[in-house]
Amino acid sequence: DSELYSQLLFPKKHGFPLFRPQPFRDLSEAAQKTGTEIGDVGIVTRDGSFDPIFSILRATDDPLQR
């Protein structure tokens, strides 16, 4: 359940629970299928979504690099 997840995650400072974890529709179809991955760097928006900017684990010429 999301409350338990939030209560366990926040004190550890190992992440941020997303209210809207689904990918943005303006991302490529491939990026939407892949979703958020470890290494993704982005912004948590006011509505609780994650807006990806780039991935530290992908090459700059990788098609999934945002």
C-alpha positions in Angstrom: 0.0 0.0 0.0 1.2 3.5 -0.9 1.1 4.8 2.7 3.3 2.0 4.1 5.7 2.5 1.1 6.0 6.2 1.8 6.5 5.7 5.5 9.3 3.2 4.9 11.0 5.1 2.1 11.1 8.7 3.4 13.1 8.1 6.6 15.8 6.1 4.6 16.3 9.0 2.2 16.6 6.5 -0.7 14.0 7.8 -3.0 10.7 9.6 -3.5 7.3 7.9 -3.8 5.5 9.1 -6.9 1.8 9.9 -6.7 1.5 9.5 -10.5 4.2 6.9 -11.6 3.0 6.5 -15.2 5.3 8.0 -17.8 4.5 11.3 -19.6 2.6 11.0 -22.8 5.0 13.4 -24.6 7.9 10.8 -24.3 8.6 8.5 -27.2 6.7 5.2 -27.4 9.9 3.3 -26.5 10.5 5.5 -23.5 6.9 5.1 -22.3 7.3 1.3 -22.6 10.6 1.3 -20.6 9.3 3.7 -18.0 11.4 5.1 -15.2 14.6 3.2 -14.5 17.5 3.4 -12.1 19.8 6.2 -13.2 17.0 8.4 -14.5 17.4 12.0 -13.5 14.5 14.3 -13.5 12.0 16.5 -11.6 9.2 15.5 -9.4 6.3 17.8 -10.5 3.7 19.5 -8.3 1.2 16.8 -9.2 3.5 14.1 -8.1 4.6 12.9 -11.5 8.3 12.3 -12.5 9.5 14.4 -15.5 12.6 12.6 -16.8 15.5 14.8 -18.1 18.2 12.2 -18.9 19.7 9.0 -17.7 23.2 8.7 -16.2 23.4 5.1 -17.2 22.7 5.5 -21.0 25.0 6.8 -23.7 24.3 10.2 -25.0 23.4 8.8 -28.4 21.0 6.1 -26.9 17.5 6.5 -28.5 16.0 6.2 -25.0 18.1 9.1 -23.7 15.6 11.9 -23.1 
